[in-house]
Each structure stands twice: as C-alpha cells, then as structure tokens.
Amino acid sequence: MITQGEIKLTAHFLENDKLKIISGVQYKKTDLEKKETKKFMGSYTKDEKNISPYAQMEFKPNPYVLFVSGIRYDKYKADEDMSATSPNVGLSIFPFASTDHDWTNLWVSYSKGFRTPPIDLKYRMPERGGNPNLKPEKSKSWEVGLKQQIAKWANLEGSYFHSDYEDMIGGILIAPRKIKFVNTKEAEYKGYEINTNIFPTDWLIFHASFTKMTREDKKTGKKFTSMPEKTFKYGAVIPDYKNFYFSIFAKQYNDYNYRDGRALKKHPSSGTTIVDIKSGYRFYIKDNMLLEPFISIENATDKTYYDIDSFEFGLREGRTISGGAYFKMDF
C-alpha cells in the first residue's frame, strides 16, 4: 500500500510577476510485503518513508531571459536513514521576444540527483544477491536544448544530455552462479531526445518523442546491456475539456539486449509496447478550491515486460488500476 501527498505554495513578486517562488514538501509511505515464490527466496515485510521539502526560484528580469534555481532535500527511512541535498540551476533565452516571431527558446540546465537503493535488492535473501548495506546512487547531469514553434499548431524540441553516476548498484559474481548487489559502478549516460507536439484543436494535443541513449561503464569503457538504447513514446492528451481531462501514452523500447554469459541476446522486452491511461474531472468548489478525482491504468494491455534497470529481477506488474483524488486550495 502506498500513501502519498504534497503541499505546494507558489508566490509571485515584483511587477508583472518577474519573480516566482515555488516551495513545498512531498511525502510518501510504502508498505511492502514480499512472499517467497519459486523465483524468489525468502520473504519480508518492510516500510519505506520519504519526505522531501523543496524550493525553486524563477526570475525573469526582462522578456529575453529566465533564470531558474532550486534545491531539494530528500530524507529516506527504512531500517536506516539516508538523505541528500540536490541543487539545480537553469537558463532560458528567448532571442525573438517582443516580436511577431517569438517562437524560439534556447536553454541549458545543470542538476544533481539522488536515488535510494531498491528495497527488493536490500532485503532479498543473500542467495539471490541481497545486500542490506547498499548506498544511494548519485548523479550529476547537464542538458542543453532548443524548443522551436514551427506553426501555431505545432512545435519541435531537441536536446542533448550528459549524466555521470556514482555508486551505481550492480551485481558481482562472488561464487559460481552466485551474485551480490554492491555499489561498484561509475557510469556515463549521454544521448539526445527529440519531441514534437501537435495541437489540432485548443483542447487536444498529440505528442511523440524519440530518445537515443548510450550508457557506458566509466572504469572499463564497456556499454551496459539490459537497457534499451532507443525509446519511442507517443500518445494524446485532452488537458481540459469542460473540466474533463484524459491521456493515453505508449512507450516502446528498441535495441534492447542483455548478456547471457558472454553471449549478447535480444531482450524479451525489446519491441514491446506498453500503454498507460489516465483520466479525471476537476470540480471547482470555490474560486480558490479544487477537487480532482482520477483513475489511472498502467500497462493497460497487460503485457509481460521488464524495467530498464534490470533483466532477471526487473519483471514489472501486469495491468494495474488505481484511483484517487487531488485537493488544492489557493491562498
């Protein structure tokens, strides 16, 4: 069972809202119960708690530039406490602002990241690689991009990104046919992404994106397998039609391989298309109060597939249906 929530505050300052401050806190509690099966040795019942306060400043002194800076503090607790502070900065330039051709946005960003070790890898039986002493993975990333409106009904965006990871979790062979998960890897991820949005009406958006990414071990220079090099996503969104919204998105992994001993084989999830659906309705109780019930369906076509982090241990759930409600109050 997962319990989560967020409190968010947005404040505007200076003339024409040149300065905006966004702050808040996110909370998530996960109750996990793993039972022993033929493929999994052992069982456990664990709780995870995450609390993450954050703040971000957006400053636009004139129509041509936008400065963004922020900071996030993540505190994680299971059997032990883990925490990290993650800053980010960004700059956007609008070279044709205040003209009839203000369709271009150039931007660059830098950020640090933090990811707690998956609880399944910490508490599984040692015979299956479990290691309760796993540390968080850390990253440093930068990205540069261009967003160009090509017509009133469409835009195109491209970016190049580069990330360095430390303390990445990976399996090492400690005995014949026996592995253990440890923080040993240093990795470099780099690649590009192309996105397009098409607006045939004022209430419907079609979206498509293509990502090409290479992942290498910084110590050996070898490419990581069990991760797709190409990802294609596409879908449609109704952001607001008489307070109703709907989205349907599909993702497909390609050039997806894994190693079986020394042999390189095609991953069973290569070419598999996964579909996610979400829908909801916005009830405006008052001018400053909003109630938004929703329902979402993940893996709507009930495909068997594996996540992009692992092959043997990364089997994802089948069709999952969930629902809930958001409540928002403006002060």
ABEGO torsion letter per residue (X at the ends): XBBBBBBBBBBBBEBGGABBBBBEBBBBBBBBBBBBBAABBEBBBBBBBBBBBBBBBBBBABAABBBBBBBBBBBBBBABBBBBBBBBBBBBBBAABGBAABABBBBBBBBBBBBBBBAAAAABBAAAGBBAABBBBBBBBBBBBBBBBABAABBBBBBBBBBBBBGBBBBBBABBGBBBBBBABBBBBBEBBBBBBBBABAABBBBBBBBBBBBBBAAAGBBBBGBBABBBBBEBBBABBGGBBBBBBBBBBBGBBBBBEABBBBBAABGBBBBBBBBBBBBBABAABBBBBBBBBBGAAGBBBBBAABAAAABBBBBBBBBEBBBBBBX
